[in-house]
Amino acid sequence: MNKDSQAKALAPEPTGQRILDLFAKKPRTRLTPVEIQKRAGFGRDELQRVVDALRGLSREGRIVRLKKNHYGLPDAQNLVTGRVHAHPDGFGFLILDDKGAEDLYLNRREMRRVMHGDRVMVRADRKKRGGVEAHVVQILERAQKRLIGTYNEFDGRGYLIPMDPRIGAAIPLQQTAAKPATGKVVAAEIARYGTAMSGPEENLCR
């Protein structure tokens, strides 16, 4: 792919560009889809078009969804993007897309929602006593969809112990295939990713 083709592939589609142009005029603005529809001059029947474009821009990290269905530019909200590098002890670091920037520490609470290799957007808040505290705002891309590990049981429930210790210690399995022998190497697909309140779950592959 030549440079012109790469630039074209990375360029947002016309609806997305109109939205970006709107925010470029006032970078700190926070708007709902309906407000964007009106201010960017879209027709009354084009709200779904605006919503679809916002979803695409959010996945690319060019726009971030905030509280109460508001959207804004990442740079205006102290937001940065990068990839999660997890540590076996439960914490992790965000390796920023900006290669010249220093990595951000992710505490165990923030790491509950993400996995090693995920591409995420975080809000970097300055602490009163110095340093930066990172909070995961949006998960842009999941790196883990299927995991390999060994099968084990605790209190009658099956678990996958990932081969890569950075993924986690033990992940509960929803039994969807014949029960394997303890210690057997198995593959499992992630059925539900972790949240702030609970860890991930997986379906055992056949």
Secondary structure, DSSP 8 states (H G I E B T S, - for coil): --HHHHHHHHS--HHHHHHHHHHHHSTT--B-HHHHHHHTT--TT-HHHHHHHHHHHHHHTSSEE-GGG-EE-GGGGTEEEEEEEE-TTS-EEEEESSTTS--EEE-HHHHTT--TT-EEEEEEEE-TTSSEEEEEEEEEE---SEEEEEEEEETTEEEEEESSTTT-S-EEEE--S----TT-EEEEEEEE---SSS--EEEE--
